């Protein structure tokens, strides 16, 4: 704030609020028995660590007071009324005229959380969420009030947002709003906030960052080891600037708030370069934003040996990979590690002697010796179109990111019949269902049996923190079916090393750190092919045809829990549906 502006404001008490004496907010709340001293101390400690957050906003976020209480006390403290929007139905129209004439953009109104209501023959009424904001006061004096002063009123967040929406209806905001948003997105505090979020995500090894608008602010959450955690709260007046900053670096349209947008950018933090995929979708409270983080590392190692395969499963998978043709499928829900398994399988191939081509959407990691293609449906380069093209490039192995439709499925089958090894993924809950899924897509049953070499179903379980996990006596808590399964799997009870999560600083008090996969591998045996040769085979028929040494997902998880790698509750939570399914069909 310039010296001239300060001097002018000091001579105009109707504009300058900071010079009006008033009791402290915390003292007023305590005197009204709306707050006790310990709660106030907690909020003040958080305020010292925050980047300029108001005490009132912190108290509301902590749930220590209501917004109604805050407005009541602020009204008494500052001597301003609370603006009742319902009693002034004509207010939005007058504000719209003044804001347009004075070129007050939506971004500016949001930045300082204010609206201005013109009044005939009287000073304008500045309705604000934070009248004490020195930036707002300077703006009003320098650009709007022209020395005439103003009156003030407080307003509830909900009323402010409703009025803001009415003032800036579709088509009413001028082009300066976009320019203001761009300037806000490049302000140092906003850049610092976004960079801090990315740095914390890298430090936590998060896979996703969620930025979600709330009624009174917005939150940032990180997905670590498959679980959302570490919620960070920020005031609402920073939300548009933060979203605009991320849109700006992602190459998105910062002015478009009605349609979903997708973009990407790269970031480097603590020496780690990360490719970040951005998705923005409008919601009723504002734009919801998710960033998927994909670390870019020239030294990233994809190896079947480190994924979590038991030795018998690893040997089976490797035997499938030695076959020169046929289809190998990896199944599981989104986020179950399917792509990592496929990349590890490709890395295990002889990349000097083989021609390996992939079609992906998106290409998550780049692998030396593998030619990778990015599908793009917007320009017609779909999975089927890409596959038809790459078949003319003399491939030995083809990896298809996902079999999504009948045309892709049929090309995959035809490719395997003409001497190519094909790897791909499907979204099914278990390995047996993958065979039926292909028939549902329109592939003839006999072709499914003739081309599929094997199916891997997988899930990711969190690994117990090696710093804090403790031994667990399971004699009274292990279900009978689980104990019998371990006996069947020939895991001696003398070798059981079950452990439980505790929580420490190394694992952010979660009890877990990192993830490992659990698997079930289903080869296309003669018994499976016999079932597929029958009319209308069912899932039950396929399960009955499983070999005696077949291991279900939850059974593979039990082995890892008995070894102390993960916990029983994690196995049951992740593979619970497989447990109940096995019980129903046993």
Secondary structure, DSSP 4 states (H G I P E B T S, - for coil): --HHHHHHHHT-TTT--TTS----HHHHHHHTTSS-HHHHHHHHHHHHHSSS--HHHHHHHTTSS-HHHHHHHHHHHHT-EEP-GGG-TTHHHHHHHHHHHTT--HHHHHHHTEEEE--TTSPPEEEES-TT-HHHHHHIIIIISTTS--EEEE--HHHHHHHHHHHT-TTTS-THHHHHHHHHHTSHHHHHHHHHHHHHHHHHT-SEEEEEE-SSEEEEEEEETTEEEEEEEEEGGGHHHHHHHHHHHHT--TT--SS-EEEEEEEEETTEEEEEEEEEEEETTEEEEEEEEEEE-TT----GGGTT--HHHHHHHHHHHTSSSEEEEEE-STTSSHHHHHHHHHHHS-TTTS-EEEEESS--S--TT-EEEE-BGGGTB-HHHHHHHHGGG--SEEEES---SHHHHHHHHHHHHTT-EEEEEE--SSHHHHHHHHHHTT--HHHHHHHEEEEEEEEEEEEEPTTT-EE---TTTS-HHHHHHHHHTT--GGG---EE----GGGTTSSEEEEEEEEEEEE--HHHHHHHTSTT--HHHHHHTS-TT---HHHHHHHHHHTTSS-HHHHHHHHHHHHHHHHHH-
